[in-house]
Amino acid sequence: MDPTTALAGHPPTELLPDRQREHSRRVRTGLVEAGLHDGATWRISPTPFPLSSADFSAIQSLGRRLLAFTRALNRLYYESVGGMQPTWVAEYLDQGKPSDLIDFARMNRFRVSLPGVIRPDLILTEDGLMISELDAVPGGIGLTGCMAQTYTDLSWPIVGGRNGMIEGFARMIRSLHDNHLPSLAIVVSEEAKDYRPEMVWLAARLREAGLPAQTVSPEDITFTEEGLFVESRLITTLYRFFELFDLKNVPKAELMFYAVRKGRVALTPPAKPWLEEKMAFALLHHPGLELFWRRELGQETFDLLQQLMPRTWILDPRPIPPHAVIPGLNVDGRSVSDWKSLAGLGQKGRRFVIKPSGFSELAWGSRGVSVGHDLPQKEWADALDRSLASFTKMPHILQEFRKGRRVAVSYHDPVKDEIVSMQGRVRLSPYYFVAGETVELAGILATVCPLDKKLIHGMTDAVMAPCAPPSPTVGVGGVPAGPPSATMAVSPP
């Protein structure tokens, strides 16, 4: 492949090899100076990742649908607790969570609280987009914001624009306060320390935009009867960048939650473990809940999300009655009524993924994930047994595996100072910020991993870049010729 080839299998762009190397070096320098890249953390692309019109349009419209899904999931949980929906829904979503956290999360004052950031992980497959996960406490906000600025300064068009991530985050925080300027502390736990540099960068840009903000460790928070302070500054808003499963290891978590309970500080995302559960996909596909989802989401959104979210099942080891089957789970043309029957499947029949469901240190960064057809039969059987055995403390889900389609990317090799081509599969991570009833797309991060990697996530072999919107093609006489194709190149203006 010609080394001038841009991302995603596009034909050569107008950016010549010397300029590609220059752009790559400038991107790397900008990220290193911002403290977000050590020179070899991942591979730098000379160009942003261009989106087709169809994919971009789908992603633009997805935010409001995912907000509707999150709101409906929240309502489903409360109605299950109240007996208006099946009680097993809340029982599943509460499984393995400490009772004091459940009691705190169920308080009426937090009933309508939802995450201010929605980030799905989208895989580009041969059949279109697929949502592999929803993340309510996502990393990458500062990184995507910094990359947007860096590529925009090189005259590339970027989804969300140069400051979309900063402005979206600020708008989300301000929406939590009606009549006064918030004072924000982004609290990053030790467990999430790898993300601290990007949150430090984000806080600095928020201050430049006029929003008082600091990135702090939990130990930096002090509590008085007046409220929470960082040094001498009163904090009105906490952005929680720590997972709920890790609360016992977060210093002063009880004091922070006490201040939230007393209304002295706003907390986002809210401490609602059911909104961070991977079981949610299984609930969407459960036939016993279909009427609820249709009513809450509307027919169009329900049908679309059922298509985008792979079929998912909760690995519950309790016996299934002899006359019953697991809804929607069919292998080799047969219905399944016993999880353990999956253990003996051949490689072609094991196109499933097992994931720990939400409340676990293994639930992020692709840790704890088992890909059935990528494992020897015994290892697959062992993974299935372990998952079933851990149900009471750490539930797992079984999910359809959908293979990402091939894309071609280019990256800069800093040692040889060359542009290198690579075949891979891509994950798109759009960031939607919620302010009241408004949800806006602020940026999209593309992560492309080599073909031999079954799981797509940030790694040293990955190419990471912000996404560019599609550009109109030009027809005869310079007249736009309609939407761009999936092989359109992106060139700087």
C-alpha positions, -999 to 999 in steps of 0.1 A, spaced: 0 0 0 12 35 -8 26 52 23 5 83 16 -27 63 23 -49 78 49 -69 60 76 -97 35 70 -85 22 36 -89 55 18 -70 64 -14 -39 87 -12 -47 121 2 -32 154 -8 -8 152 22 26 142 8 49 119 28 71 147 41 40 165 54 26 133 69 58 129 89 57 165 99 21 163 111 28 131 130 58 147 148 38 178 157 9 157 171 33 136 191 51 167 204 18 183 214 7 152 233 40 147 250 41 184 261 6 180 275 17 150 295 -6 126 276 19 105 257 53 92 266 65 89 230 55 53 227 21 49 245 3 42 212 9 49 175 3 84 161 -16 88 129 -7 117 105 -44 122 99 -77 120 118 -99 90 112 -125 99 85 -161 88 89 -185 79 61 -217 99 59 -238 69 70 -217 62 101 -214 99 110 -252 104 107 -259 73 128 -235 85 155 -250 120 156 -285 106 162 -274 80 187 -268 103 216 -305 111 222 -314 74 219 -288 64 245 -300 91 268 -335 77 264 -322 42 271 -303 54 302 -334 72 315 -356 41 308 -331 18 326 -332 41 356 -370 40 356 -371 2 352 -349 -2 383 -371 20 405 -403 4 392 -388 -30 399 -380 -20 434 -415 -7 438 -431 -38 424 -445 -22 392 -420 -42 371 -407 -77 378 -387 -77 411 -360 -99 396 -348 -69 376 -336 -50 406 -324 -82 422 -301 -88 392 -289 -52 391 -282 -52 429 -264 -86 428 -229 -83 444 -233 -47 455 -230 -36 492 -262 -27 509 -251 7 521 -243 17 485 -277 5 474 -294 24 502 -275 56 493 -282 53 455 -320 47 461 -325 80 480 -354 99 465 -333 131 461 -313 112 434 -342 95 417 -339 114 384 -301 118 384 -284 105 353 -247 105 341 -237 137 324 -214 119 300 -225 90 278 -199 71 259 -207 40 239 -179 18 225 -189 13 188 -174 -15 166 -175 -10 129 -187 -44 116 -195 -56 81 -232 -50 90 -227 -15 104 -222 -2 139 -224 -24 170 -224 -11 206 -201 -34 226 -205 -14 259 -218 18 275 -194 36 299 -208 61 324 -173 69 339 -153 70 307 -116 78 303 -104 96 272 -122 130 277 -90 150 281 -71 129 256 -98 134 229 -100 171 237 -62 175 234 -60 156 202 -89 176 187 -69 208 194 -37 194 180 -52 181 147 -74 212 143 -43 234 147 -29 214 117 -60 225 97 -78 192 99 -116 192 104 -125 174 136 -159 162 149 -169 186 176 -144 212 166 -113 224 184 -129 229 218 -159 207 216 -149 184 244 -140 213 268 -172 232 260 -194 201 262 -179 192 296 -183 227 309 -219 230 297 -227 197 314 -212 209 348 -229 243 346 -263 226 340 -261 211 375 -264 246 390 -292 270 382 -280 304 394 -244 304 402 -210 295 388 -200 261 399 -167 253 415 -155 219 403 -132 192 417 -125 163 394 -117 135 419 -93 109 405 -87 78 426 -55 58 429 -70 30 409 -76 54 380 -43 72 383 -33 64 347 -60 89 337 -49 117 360 -28 136 334 -57 140 310 -79 152 338 -53 177 349 -52 189 313 -90 191 312 -92 211 344 -66 236 330 -87 241 299 -119 245 319 -102 273 339 -92 290 307 -128 288 296 -139 305 329 -150 275 349 -131 271 382 -118 235 382 -91 214 398 -81 178 394 -75 163 428 -69 131 447 -95 121 473 -70 129 500 -70 166 489 -106 170 499 -114 184 533 -147 185 551 -163 210 574 -198 218 584 -199 243 556 -191 218 530 -162 203 510 -130 223 503 -98 219 483 -73 241 502 -94 272 509 -118 269 479 -154 257 485 -164 229 461 -199 229 447 -195 200 423 -176 167 423 -169 149 391 -165 113 402 -136 97 383 -135 66 404 -155 33 401 -181 24 426 -166 -11 432 -135 7 444 -152 28 471 -135 10 500 -102 21 486 -111 57 481 -101 79 510 -128 102 523 -155 86 501 -179 85 531 -173 123 537 -179 131 501 -211 110 499 -223 126 532 -219 161 517 -238 149 486 -266 134 507 -269 167 526 -271 187 494 -239 206 500 -223 194 468 -235 180 435 -221 147 423 -218 135 387 -220 108 375 -244 98 403 -235 68 425 -260 45 409 -245 10 402 -274 -1 381 -265 25 355 -230 10 352 -241 -25 347 -234 -45 315 -265 -65 324 -285 -37 309 -281 -51 274 -295 -84 286 -325 -66 300 -331 -48 267 -333 -82 249 -354 -99 275 -389 -108 260 -406 -103 294 -396 -66 294 -404 -59 257 -436 -39 265 -418 -17 289 -390 -9 265 -414 -2 236 -434 21 258 -404 40 272 -382 42 241 -407 42 213 -408 16 185 -381 31 164 -355 35 191 -363 1 206 -358 -16 173 -326 3 166 -310 -5 199 -320 -41 197 -301 -42 164 -270 -22 177 -267 -39 211 -256 -76 207 -278 -102 223 -267 -107 259 -275 -131 287 -269 -130 325 -249 -161 336 -272 -172 364 -263 -207 377 -297 -214 392 -315 -244 376 -338 -238 347 -371 -257 347 -371 -287 323 -398 -272 301 -380 -238 298 -352 -225 276 -329 -195 278 -347 -169 257 -330 -162 224 -300 -184 230 -296 -209 201 -265 -229 193 -262 -251 162 -299 -246 156 -309 -258 191 -324 -239 220 -303 -240 252 -317 -248 286 -284 -255 305 -254 -231 306 -230 -260 310 -240 -273 276 -221 -244 262 -188 -258 276 -185 -286 250 -191 -264 220 -166 -265 191 -147 -235 181 -172 -223 155 -200 -226 181 -182 -206 207 -186 -171 191 -194 -156 224 -177 -132 249 -179 -136 287 -175 -103 306 -177 -94 343 -207 -72 347 -199 -38 359 -191 -39 397 -156 -53 395 -120 -43 391 -120 -66 360 -149 -47 344 -129 -21 324 -99 -20 300 -109 -55 286 -97 -72 317 -116 -103 327 -130 -108 291 -129 -142 276 -135 -146 238 -149 -181 233 -135 -190 198 -101 -176 207 -96 -200 236 -89 -238 237 -120 -257 246 -108 -265 282 -100 -228 289 -134 -218 276 -151 -244 298 -131 -232 328 -140 -196 321 -177 -205 319 -175 -224 352 -157 -196 370 -183 -171 357 -212 -192 369 -196 -198 403 -190 -161 409 -226 -151 403 -234 -141 439 -204 -118 443 -195 -109 407 -221 -117 381 -210 -122 345 -227 -118 312 -225 -139 280 -226 -118 248 -227 -125 211 -193 -118 194 -195 -96 164 -164 -93 143 -152 -58 133 -145 -52 97 -111 -46 83 -98 -10 80 -64 2 68 -46 28 88 -13 47 86 9 56 115 43 72 121 73 51 132 94 77 151 125 54 152 127 51 114 108 83 107 85 65 83 48 63 76 37 27 80 5 10 68 -14 -14 90 -45 -35 86 -68 -35 117 -102 -32 133 -116 0 148 -135 10 179 -152 44 178 -158 61 211 -182 91 208 -186 114 238 -221 128 244 -225 155 271 -259 159 287 -272 193 299 -308 191 310 -328 176 282 -300 183 256 -274 158 246 -246 169 223 -219 150 204 -186 167 213 -160 144 198 -151 109 187 -119 89 195 -109 61 171 -88 32 183 -75 8 156 -58 -24 167 -40 -50 146 -60 -78 131 -45 -104 155 -60 -86 185 -95 -100 193 -102 -71 218 -99 -35 207 -86 -11 233 -58 13 239 -24 -5 236 11 2 223 2 -15 190 -30 6 185 -34 37 163 -54 64 181 -68 95 165 -98 118 167 -125 115 140 -131 138 111 -166 144 97 -173 135 61 -166 161 35 -190 166 5 -178 152 -28 -177 175 -58 -195 167 -90 -194 182 -125 -188 219 -124 -179 219 -87 -215 210 -76 -217 188 -45 -224 152 -57 -241 139 -26 -229 121 5 -193 107 5 -186 70 1 -169 48 26 -136 52 8 -135 90 7 -102 106 16 -100 135 40 -76 163 32 -68 195 52 -83 226 37 
